[in-house]
């Protein structure tokens, strides 16, 4: 019986292109037998669906168990659900008409291929070693099987799950974290501020009298946009920042907003960044009690007439990883406990006024009329936020892709303020180097529309400072 050939010219062209790419990829793999095989865990794909394209000329293996786990995440509105769906589309596009049990080219200029591998143990069985049949152990079996199938090549398990990496190492398997987007050295993470000492008295006096000086007068070469400075002479000191528009170092005055007075230089800088109309993106980093959220709320309330709405959000991190569906009540009732820290700061500002005061009534009316909205971040996807001032609290619990998704929602006349503590992370697959908040600070520094301040000193209470220090 004669086989019929495809009659659709586009289909013929697509198959021909795919076969050509496969031949080129196989040739590169043959010429580079020392390339590695990276076995990708589910956690990596949920962190970044495009992770498989970041391994240069090396091959990527996806255990069938990972596809099974991704199937559980495909429904929903959270970023991880989007990542699962996008990965499935990417894999389907890469495979085209080829079976995924064969090596399929990834489409990288450097080469690299991908395939799906089965769970059949080939040698050591992780399920027997650890005494339980669970997805992690089946993924380990896939990596062991590949190691035995390709003894001349290095097989590396890539996972954001530190426990899975430790299990892999206990079975003599190489394992790594997914490093793309990870900050190399936290000690060098941008602080947004610096101290200049030994400045001539006349320069400090000039800053007080005229309000500005040139960078040359402070011996500054190529200052970063919106960088903050504590400038000290032998007899005086002044707070200032580099204005990229005027290209001068300008003096900053301490301001009291909604009866909230900055208690240290960093808080003065933070409030200035929030109130600066030329800055559209602000990040405030600091440990608990440094005043990040309180200053952000006070500064935003001061500007509420310049925006249609004050939007305050934070990621919902459920206790013990239980979904909010386990809690009783409607969505508002379920989310209320997670939003309480934001309401606490609003109540604190509210309490600074008496009931008869105009500002007390204005804040009350703004909450009632939804001019101030407190909401979880899960509902932001797909929205376009125009004429809004937006606070994103606990930003250290976001991935780089989530941060990008949030910022790309910004429409005309929108300002965003991210606050967080990179050493207080509540999600299992992020750390101080791989979270989206650290990534944002590192990547956006120097932009004219961006300002950052690291808050150092806790001002909540002596007891809170004791906990942070010890």
N, C-alpha and C positions, 0 to 999 in steps of 0.2 A: 504494500500500500504506500502510495507516494505521500510524503508529508507536504502540507500546504504551507507556503511561506506567507508572512504577514504582508497584507496588501497596503496597509497604511504607511505612506512614505515617512511620516513623522515617527512612527513606531520603529521602522527599519533604521532610521537615522539615530534614534535614541539607543537602540540595541547596539548598533555599530560603535557609537561613541563610548558606551559602557564597556564593551569588549576591548576597545582600544586602551581605555584607562586601566582595565584589569591587566592587560598584557604589560603595560608600562610599569604598573605597580609590582607585578610579579618579577619583572626584570630587575627593578631596583632592590627588591627583597633578596633576590638571588645574589646580586652584587654586594649586598651588605648583610651577610649572614650573622653579624654580631649585633644587629639591632635587637632591642629588647621587646618583650611582650608585656604590656600593662593590662592587668585584670582590674576592671573598674567596678567598684561597689555602688550600690543604690544611693548611698549618702552623697557621693560625688555628683551624680546626675541631678539630684534634687537641689544641690548647691549651685550647679551651673550646667544646663543641658548641653552647652557647647563644649564641655570639658574634653570630649573625645577628639576634638580637633587641635588639642594643645600638646600633642606628643611627637611632633615633628615627623621623622622618618620611621618611627617605631610602630609596631602593631598594637592594636587594642582589642582585647577580648571581653565580651559581655556574657557573664553566666546567665543561663536561662532563668535562674532564680531571680535575678535582678529585673528581668522583664515581668515576672510574676508579681514582684513587689511593686513595680511601677504601675501595674494595672490597678492597684488599690488606691493610688494617689491621683488617678486621671480625672476624677470628679471633684469639683470644688472651686472656690474663687481665690484661694490663697496662692502665693507665689510658687510654693512647692507643687501645687496641682498644675500650674502653667508649665513649670519646668518638665514635669512628667509627660505632659501632652506634646510639648515641643520636641522632646527627645524622640518620642515615638515617630513623629513626622520626619525628623531628621534621618532616623535609621531607615525608615521606609523609602525615603528619597535616595539614600545612599545605595540601598540594596537593589532598587529598581526591579529587574526581572531575575536577579541572581539569587540563588539560595544562600541564606545567611550561615549555613554550616561550612561554606567555603570562605576563604579570605576575600573580602571585597574592598576595593580601593577607597580610601577616605577622601580623596580629592585634594589632598595637600600637595603643593608644588614639590615638597621634599620627599613625598611618597607616603608610606604608612597604609595599613589595611585594618579591617575590622571583621570580626566574625562572632557569632553566638556559640557558646560552648555548653555542652550538656553537664549534668551533675554526676554522671557515672564515675565512681571512684576508680582511680588507676594507681594502685599502691596503697598508701596510708589512707584510712578513712577517718576524717575529722569527727564524724558523728559518733564513732566508737570511742575515739580518744576523749571527747568531752562528754560522752554519755547522753547525748540529746540530739534529736533530728530537728534542726531549726535552720532557717534561711542562711544565717551567717556561716554555719558549718558546711552547708551545701556549696556556698561560694568558695570556701576554703578548699573543698574537694575539687572544684573546677580548676583552681590555681595549681593544686598538687598534680592533677592530671596533665595540665599543660607542661609543667616542669619535667614530667617523665616522658612526655611526647617529644619535647624539644630540649634534650639534655645539653645541647651546645649553646643555647640562648638563655639569657637571664629573664626570669619571669618575676614580675613585681606586682603585688597587690596594692592598689591605690584606694584608700578609704579615708573619710573624714571621721570615722568611728575609731577612737583610740584603742578601745578594747578589742576590736576585730584585728587591728594592726598588731597588738600584743599577742593575740592568739596565733596569728600567722607566724610571727617570729618564734613562738614556742614550738612551731612545727618546722622550723628551719626554712621558712619562706621569707623572701624579701618583701618588705611592706613600707609604704610611704604615705604621707599626707599629700593631698592635692595642693601644690604650692602656687599655682597661678593666681595672682591677685593677692598674694600674701605679703605683708610688710616684712622686709628682711631684718631690720634692726629697729626695735621699738625705742631704743635710746636716742635714735636720730629722728623720731617722728616729730614733725613740725609742731612747735608750741605757740606760734603766733606772736611771741613777745621776746624781748631781750633787754638787757640792762647795759647802758653805756656809762662808764665812769671816767673821771678825770677830764671832764669837759670844761672849757674856759668859762669863767663866770659870766662874761659878756654875752655868750651864746644863750645861756639859760635866761639871762635878763632880757635878751632880744625875744625869746619865745614868750615871755610874760608880757612884754610891751607890745610887740607887733603880732604875736600869735603864730609865727612861722619862722623857719630858717631853711637854708638849703641843705641837702644831704652832705655836700662837701664840707660844710662848716662843722659837721659831726664826724668827718672822715668816713662816711658811709659810701661804699661803692656798690652800685646796682641793688638798692634796697628793694625788698619784696613788697608788692602792693598790699596796702592795709596792714603792714607790720606795725606792731605796737612797741613803744620804747619807754623805759624808765631811765631818764637822763639825769645824771648826777654831776654836780661840780663840787668844789671843795667846801662850798657854803650853802648850796641850795640844790633842789631837785625839781623836776617837772615831768609830767606825763604827756606823751605825744604819740602820733602815728604818721606813717608815710602815706600821703594822699597821692595816688597815681594820676589823678586828673590835673592837679596843680603842680605835681612833681616836687612838692615841698614837704618838709616835716612840720606838722601842725600841732599846736598845743591842744590838750584835751582837758576839759573842766569836769569836776565831779558833779553829777546831777542827782537829785532826789526825785524819784518817779513813784507816784501812788504811795507816798510816805515810806518807800523802800530806798534806803540810802546805802550805796556801796561801801563796804567796810575795808576793802583793800584795793590795790592797784589793778589786779586782774578783774575784779568785779566792775571797776570803772571802765576798763577796756571792753568788757563783755556788753555792758549797757550801751556804750558808744557804738559798737558794731551793730547791735540790734536796732538802734535808732538812726543809723546812717542810711539815708535814702538811696545812696549810690550803691550800697551793698545789698545784693539780692539773695545771697546764700551765706549763712552763718553757722559755724559749728562751735559748740561749747563743750569742752572735755574737762572732766574733773571727778574726784571721788565723791562719795555721799556727803552731803552737808555743805558743799562749796557754793550752793546757791544757783545752780544752772537753771533749773526749771522755774524757780521763783523770779529770777531776773528776766528770763524769757517771757513769762506771762506778764510781768509788770511793764516791760518794754513794749510788748504787743498791745496791751490795753491802752497805753499812751498813744498809739498810732491807729486806734480802731476807726477813727474818722477818715483815715486815708485809704481804708480797705472796706469792702462790703461785709467781710466776715472774718472772724478769728477762728481758725480751725486747729484744734489740739488733738493729737493722736499719739498712740503708742502701740507697739506690737503686743498681741495677746499671747502670753507665754503661760499655758495652763499648768497647774500644779500636777506633778507626777505624770506629765505628758497626756493627761486626760482631756479629750476634746470638750469644748464648752457645752456640747449637747448633753453631757451627763448632769449638768446643773439644772435645777428646777426653774420654771418661769420662762418669759419671753426673752427675746434677744437683749433688750435693755436691762432686764434683771440679771441675765447671765453675765453681761459685760461690766456691770456696775462695780464689782470687786476689783477688776483689773484697772479701772479708770480712777479709783479712789485717790491714788497719789496726786493726780492732776487736780482733782476737786479739793484736796487738802491745801494746795498752794493757792487756788482761787479763793478758798475760804479765808486763808491767812490775809490776803490782800483786802478782801471784803471786810474783814474784822478791824482793819486799820481806820475805818470810818464809822461814824455814828449813823443810826438809821435815818436821821434827818438830813444828813449830808447829801449833796447832789451826786457825788461819785458813787455812794452806796446804792442809790436808786438807779443810776445809769448801768452799773454792773448787773444788778438784779434784772432790769428790763432786757439787757443784752442776752442774758441766759434764757429768759422766758421767750424772747422773740427769735431765738436761735441765731443771734449775731455772734455768740460764742458757742461753738459746737465742740463737744468732746466725743471722740469716736475711735474705734479700733482701726488699724491700718488695713485690715483685711478688705475693707470696702472701698479702697481708693482706686483699685485697678480699673482702667477704662474711663476714669473721670478726667475732665479738663478743669483745672483749678485756676480760674481767672479772678483778678482783683481780690485775692485772699492773702492773709498773712498766716503762715502755717508753721506750727511747732510740732516737731517729731521727737518725742521723748523716748528714752531708753533705746537710742539708735544703735547701740553696740550689739543688739540682738537681731540685727538685720544682715543679710548677705550683701555683697557688692551689687549683685543683680537687683535686689530689692531696693537698694538705695537709688540705683539708676532709674528704676521704674517710677519711684516717687518723684524724683527731680524732673523727669520727662513729662510729668503731669502738669508742670507749671505753665500757666498761660500768661497773658498780659497783666502787668502790675501785680505780680505775685512774689512774695518774699518767703523764704524757707529758713527755719532755724532748727538745726539738729542738736540735741543734747544727749550726753551719755557718758558712761564710765567704762572704758575698754577693759578694765580688770574685774568687772562685775557682769559676767555673761551667763545667761540662764538657758541657752539652747545647747544641745549636746554636740553639735557638729561645728561650732564656731569657737575661736579663741581670740586672744588679744591681737593676734597678727592677721587673722583671716577674716575678721568681721568687716562688714561694709562701712562702718563708721571710721575705722582706722584707714581703710582703703580710700575713702572720700577725702579725709584730711591730707593724705599723702599725695593724691593725684591732682587735687584742685588748687593746692597752695600756689600763690603767685598770681592768680587770676584777679582782674580788676573788680569783679563783682563779688569777690569772696573775702571773708574775714574769719579768722579762727583765734580762739583764746583757750589756753589750758589754765584752768582755775586750780590753784595749788592749796590754798588754805581753807580748811573747814570752818564755817561760821555758824553752824547749826547749834552746837553746844560743846562744852568742854568734854562731856561724856562721849559724844559722837567723835570728837577728835581723838580721844583716848583709844576708841575702837579702831579707827583708821590707822593710827600710829603703831599700835601694838598687836 
